[in-house]
């Protein structure tokens, strides 16, 4: 074999090794990104569940019956009598 053939053979061998290393690294990076994606999806799902729970809790706490009960008990509010109502006309 001539010197040029050996150089070409070494260059091709190095190219194959570099290409193989690049494939392995790309596969590793892809798997790492996929794992991160799965973790983020799980986190999103947990946040969605929490958001639904908070919306349900908010709707429960904001019912008219509860607000009126708290107004009567804690704030000592009551419905005014007809004699207490004053109508102002322009």
Number of C-alpha atoms within 10 A of each C-alpha: 5 7 8 9 10 11 11 12 12 12 12 12 12 12 12 12 12 12 12 12 12 12 12 12 12 12 12 12 12 12 12 11 12 12 12 12 12 11 12 12 12 12 12 12 12 12 12 12 12 12 12 12 12 12 12 11 11 11 10 12 12 11 10 10 11 12 11 14 13 13 13 13 10 8 10 9 12 10 7 8 7 7 6 8 8 7 6 5 4 3
